[in-house]
Amino acid sequence: MAKKVKKAPTPQITVASRIKEYVKSGHDMRTGGDFADALNAKVTDMIDDAARRCESNGRATLRADDL
């Protein structure tokens, strides 16, 4: 039987209050309750992709090029 791998929960690295503040001041809009979590998921995916690219290039430092 294959062993199930538990995926760690996505860390909350975005700040909901700052997101709401930015959207309100820059676009005069409100944000839904699920927006911050969805944005957080996209940001963590981008970081994971950048880390894979960095590693495949033999580096240990993420750079803007990796995005």
MIDOSE-1310 file (N, C-alpha, C; in nm, 2 decimals, decimal comma, always signed):
residues 67
makk	+0,08/-0,12/+0,00/+0,00/+0,00/+0,00/+0,09/+0,12/+0,00; +0,06/+0,22/-0,09/+0,13/+0,34/-0,09/+0,11/+0,43/+0,03; +0,22/+0,49/+0,07/+0,22/+0,57/+0,19/+0,16/+0,71/+0,15; +0,07/+0,76/+0,22/+0,01/+0,89/+0,19/+0,10/+1,00/+0,25
vkka	+0,13/+1,10/+0,17/+0,21/+1,21/+0,21/+0,12/+1,32/+0,25; +0,14/+1,37/+0,38/+0,06/+1,48/+0,43/+0,12/+1,61/+0,38; +0,04/+1,69/+0,32/+0,09/+1,82/+0,27/+0,07/+1,92/+0,39; +0,18/+1,99/+0,42/+0,17/+2,09/+0,52/+0,07/+2,20/+0,48
ptpq	+0,00/+2,26/+0,58/-0,10/+2,36/+0,55/-0,02/+2,48/+0,49; -0,08/+2,56/+0,40/-0,02/+2,67/+0,34/+0,00/+2,78/+0,45; +0,12/+2,83/+0,47/+0,14/+2,93/+0,57/+0,08/+3,06/+0,53; +0,03/+3,14/+0,62/-0,03/+3,27/+0,59/+0,08/+3,37/+0,58
itva	+0,12/+3,41/+0,46/+0,23/+3,50/+0,45/+0,18/+3,64/+0,40; +0,06/+3,65/+0,36/+0,00/+3,78/+0,32/-0,08/+3,83/+0,44; -0,09/+3,96/+0,45/-0,16/+4,03/+0,56/-0,29/+4,08/+0,51; -0,40/+4,03/+0,55/-0,53/+4,06/+0,50/-0,56/+4,21/+0,52
srik	-0,53/+4,27/+0,63/-0,56/+4,41/+0,65/-0,48/+4,50/+0,55; -0,36/+4,46/+0,52/-0,28/+4,54/+0,42/-0,34/+4,52/+0,28; -0,39/+4,40/+0,25/-0,45/+4,38/+0,12/-0,57/+4,47/+0,11; -0,66/+4,46/+0,21/-0,78/+4,54/+0,21/-0,75/+4,69/+0,20
eyvk	-0,65/+4,73/+0,27/-0,61/+4,87/+0,27/-0,57/+4,92/+0,13; -0,49/+4,83/+0,07/-0,44/+4,86/-0,07/-0,55/+4,87/-0,17; -0,64/+4,77/-0,16/-0,75/+4,76/-0,26/-0,84/+4,88/-0,24; -0,87/+4,92/-0,11/-0,96/+5,03/-0,08/-0,90/+5,16/-0,13
sghd	-0,77/+5,19/-0,10/-0,71/+5,31/-0,13/-0,67/+5,32/-0,28; -0,63/+5,21/-0,34/-0,58/+5,22/-0,48/-0,69/+5,20/-0,58; -0,80/+5,13/-0,54/-0,90/+5,10/-0,64/-1,05/+5,13/-0,59; -1,06/+5,18/-0,47/-1,19/+5,22/-0,41/-1,29/+5,10/-0,42
mrtg	-1,24/+4,98/-0,38/-1,32/+4,86/-0,38/-1,31/+4,79/-0,25; -1,39/+4,70/-0,23/-1,39/+4,61/-0,11/-1,33/+4,47/-0,15; -1,29/+4,40/-0,05/-1,25/+4,26/-0,08/-1,34/+4,16/-0,01; -1,37/+4,05/-0,07/-1,45/+3,94/-0,02/-1,36/+3,87/+0,09
gdfa	-1,43/+3,79/+0,17/-1,37/+3,72/+0,28/-1,27/+3,61/+0,23; -1,29/+3,56/+0,11/-1,20/+3,46/+0,06/-1,08/+3,51/-0,03; -1,08/+3,64/-0,05/-0,98/+3,70/-0,14/-0,84/+3,69/-0,08; -0,82/+3,72/+0,05/-0,69/+3,71/+0,11/-0,63/+3,57/+0,10
daln	-0,71/+3,47/+0,13/-0,67/+3,33/+0,12/-0,63/+3,29/-0,02; -0,71/+3,33/-0,11/-0,68/+3,30/-0,25/-0,55/+3,36/-0,30; -0,53/+3,49/-0,26/-0,41/+3,56/-0,30/-0,29/+3,49/-0,23; -0,31/+3,46/-0,11/-0,20/+3,39/-0,03/-0,16/+3,26/-0,10
akvt	-0,26/+3,18/-0,15/-0,23/+3,06/-0,22/-0,15/+3,09/-0,35; -0,18/+3,19/-0,42/-0,11/+3,23/-0,55/+0,03/+3,27/-0,51; +0,05/+3,35/-0,41/+0,18/+3,39/-0,37/+0,27/+3,28/-0,33; +0,22/+3,19/-0,25/+0,30/+3,07/-0,21/+0,33/+2,98/-0,33
dmid	+0,24/+2,97/-0,42/+0,27/+2,89/-0,55/+0,38/+2,96/-0,63; +0,38/+3,09/-0,63/+0,48/+3,16/-0,71/+0,62/+3,14/-0,64; +0,62/+3,15/-0,51/+0,75/+3,13/-0,43/+0,80/+2,99/-0,46; +0,71/+2,89/-0,45/+0,75/+2,75/-0,47/+0,81/+2,73/-0,61
daar	+0,74/+2,79/-0,71/+0,79/+2,78/-0,85/+0,93/+2,85/-0,86; +0,94/+2,96/-0,80/+1,07/+3,03/-0,80/+1,18/+2,95/-0,74; +1,15/+2,89/-0,63/+1,25/+2,81/-0,55/+1,29/+2,69/-0,64; +1,20/+2,63/-0,71/+1,23/+2,51/-0,80/+1,33/+2,56/-0,91
rces	+1,30/+2,68/-0,97/+1,38/+2,73/-1,08/+1,52/+2,77/-1,02; +1,52/+2,83/-0,91/+1,65/+2,86/-0,84/+1,73/+2,74/-0,82; +1,67/+2,64/-0,76/+1,74/+2,51/-0,74/+1,79/+2,44/-0,86; +1,71/+2,45/-0,97/+1,75/+2,38/-1,09/+1,87/+2,46/-1,16
ngra	+1,88/+2,58/-1,12/+2,00/+2,66/-1,17/+2,12/+2,65/-1,08; +2,11/+2,56/-0,98/+2,22/+2,54/-0,89/+2,25/+2,66/-0,79; +2,15/+2,73/-0,76/+2,16/+2,84/-0,67/+2,08/+2,82/-0,54; +2,12/+2,89/-0,43/+2,05/+2,88/-0,31/+1,98/+3,01/-0,27
tlra	+1,99/+3,11/-0,36/+1,93/+3,24/-0,33/+1,83/+3,27/-0,43; +1,71/+3,30/-0,39/+1,60/+3,34/-0,48/+1,63/+3,48/-0,53; +1,61/+3,50/-0,66/+1,62/+3,64/-0,72/+1,50/+3,67/-0,79; +1,48/+3,80/-0,83/+1,37/+3,84/-0,90/+1,35/+3,77/-1,03
ddl	+1,47/+3,73/-1,09/+1,46/+3,65/-1,22/+1,39/+3,52/-1,21; +1,38/+3,47/-1,09/+1,32/+3,34/-1,06/+1,16/+3,35/-1,07; +1,11/+3,47/-1,06/+0,97/+3,49/-1,08/+0,93/+3,49/-1,22
